Amino acid sequence: MRLLVLSVIVVALMVVAVVPIGILLAQEANPGRALPDTVQGGETFEVTVNFTAPADKFNAIGLTDLCPDGWNVTVDAGWCTPNADVFTATGNKAEIGWYGEPNVGFDNGTSFTALYKVTVPDDAELGIYIFSGSVEYYVGEEGPSSENITGGSQVEVVGAGGIGVWWIITIVVVVAIIVVAVLVVRRRGI
């Protein structure tokens, strides 16, 4: 039994000495998106995506995030931390990138915050809308890695005060039915 425990300890020490810890623990940036739960037509709101450099030499980082069709995105380098090196907003797509110093990149544990603004169309239908995106990057000499953005992925468009048009129509119809029922009962004398 002691020999087995000793063997396991020796093998574990050899693995740690030979294989870098970062490789043993899957290196991931873990991008997460934060969105409001509800928005209204015509409203502009902020979307943030946070992630962390999973290892030294984290570089050539590109974030692509897609909003619902017909929604408009605005991006600015100064809204991101650290400031983005490149950024574009094309219709409903936000693209933000960081390069890092050549052959150095960013250090393990560096926090990134991508912020962009989204404007909901004035005539957006009530309902739930989906966001999707990913972060691609290199770590050292390794090839490219890609991770889907997790966290908030949907926003609900509601009417003013949270009551949608369909709720108003439903209330009007129910009131009309009650009024007609009262008039019929009075007329028949029931």
Secondary structure, DSSP 8 states (H G I E B T S, - for coil): -HHHHHHHHHHHHHHHHHS-HHHHS------EEE--SEE-TT-EEEEEEEEE--STTEEEEEEEEE--TT-EEEE-GGGSBS--SEEEEETTEEEEEE--BTTTBB-TT-EEEEEEEEE--TT--SEEEE-EEEEEEEETTS--EEEE-EE--EEEE--GGG--HHHHHHHHHHHHHHHHHHHHHHHHT-
